[in-house]
Amino acid sequence: MKKFTRRDENFTCENCNKNVMPLQYTSRDHCPYCLYSKHVDIFPGDRQNQCHGLLKPIGIEKFKDTYKILYKCTKCNQLHKNIMAKDDSIEKIIEISKLN
């Protein structure tokens, strides 16, 4: 069972420089504008990963009644997945889904 630490904080996206507000219903783990994330967790919310590379969205996959964004770290090349948020840019989701 994975450990989960809820962290729903605002941040400035290191890829597009937009200010990102908390999600309110779960932890915010990526930018809703460009969909980039940051490689900071080993277990969700723990902030224990030392990599700190940008996680580039590289694809979309169906997950239950929603979707997951597939990422590749631009620093260490590790693959990662995050569940899509309700306020994510649908244009970016469609754009990235065409990469699969």
C-alpha positions as CSV (number, residue, x, y, z in Angstrom):
1,M,0.0,0.0,0.0
2,K,1.4,3.4,-1.0
3,K,1.7,6.1,1.6
4,F,-0.1,9.3,0.8
5,T,0.5,12.7,2.4
6,R,-2.0,15.3,1.3
7,R,-0.3,18.5,0.1
8,D,-2.5,21.0,-1.7
9,E,-0.3,24.0,-2.0
10,N,0.0,26.9,-4.5
11,F,3.1,27.1,-6.6
12,T,4.6,28.7,-9.6
13,C,5.0,26.3,-12.5
14,E,8.7,25.9,-13.4
15,N,7.8,25.2,-17.1
16,C,5.2,27.9,-18.0
17,N,5.7,30.3,-15.0
18,K,2.0,30.5,-14.2
19,N,0.7,30.7,-10.6
20,V,-1.1,27.5,-9.7
21,M,-3.7,27.6,-6.9
22,P,-4.6,24.7,-4.6
23,L,-7.0,22.1,-6.0
24,Q,-9.2,22.0,-2.9
25,Y,-10.5,18.4,-3.2
26,T,-7.2,16.5,-3.3
27,S,-3.5,17.3,-3.6
28,R,-2.3,19.4,-6.5
29,D,0.5,17.6,-8.2
30,H,0.9,19.2,-11.6
31,C,0.2,22.5,-13.5
32,P,-3.3,22.6,-15.0
33,Y,-2.1,24.9,-17.8
34,C,0.8,23.0,-19.3
35,L,0.4,19.8,-17.3
36,Y,4.0,19.6,-16.3
37,S,4.9,18.3,-12.8
38,K,8.0,18.2,-10.7
39,H,9.9,15.1,-9.5
40,V,9.8,15.8,-5.8
41,D,8.0,12.7,-4.2
42,I,8.9,9.1,-3.6
43,F,5.4,8.4,-2.2
44,P,2.7,11.0,-3.0
45,G,3.2,14.2,-1.0
46,D,6.3,13.2,0.9
47,R,8.7,15.6,-0.9
48,Q,11.6,13.1,-0.3
49,N,12.8,12.7,-3.9
50,Q,16.2,14.4,-4.4
51,C,15.8,14.6,-8.3
52,H,13.7,17.7,-8.6
53,G,13.6,17.4,-12.4
54,L,10.6,18.5,-14.4
55,L,8.2,15.8,-15.3
56,K,7.2,16.3,-18.9
57,P,3.8,15.0,-20.0
58,I,4.2,12.4,-22.7
59,G,0.9,10.6,-22.9
60,I,-2.6,9.9,-21.5
61,E,-4.1,6.6,-20.4
62,K,-7.6,5.7,-19.3
63,F,-7.9,5.0,-15.5
64,K,-11.3,4.0,-14.0
65,D,-13.7,6.9,-14.8
66,T,-11.0,9.4,-15.5
67,Y,-7.5,9.6,-17.1
68,K,-3.8,9.5,-15.9
69,I,-1.1,11.8,-17.4
70,L,2.0,9.8,-18.2
71,Y,5.3,11.6,-17.4
72,K,9.0,11.3,-18.1
73,C,11.5,13.1,-15.9
74,T,13.7,15.4,-17.9
75,K,16.5,14.9,-15.5
76,C,16.6,11.1,-14.5
77,N,14.2,9.7,-17.2
78,Q,12.0,7.9,-14.7
79,L,8.4,7.4,-15.8
80,H,5.6,8.6,-13.5
81,K,1.8,8.9,-13.6
82,N,-0.6,11.5,-12.1
83,I,-4.4,11.5,-12.1
84,M,-5.9,14.2,-14.3
85,A,-7.4,17.1,-12.3
86,K,-10.9,18.6,-12.9
87,D,-9.4,22.0,-14.0
88,D,-6.7,20.6,-16.3
89,S,-6.5,22.2,-19.8
90,I,-8.6,20.0,-22.0
91,E,-6.7,21.4,-25.0
92,K,-3.4,20.1,-23.5
93,I,-5.0,16.8,-22.6
94,I,-6.1,16.3,-26.2
95,E,-2.7,17.5,-27.5
96,I,-0.8,15.0,-25.3
97,S,-3.3,12.2,-26.0
98,K,-2.2,12.4,-29.7
99,L,1.4,11.5,-28.7
100,N,0.4,8.0,-27.7
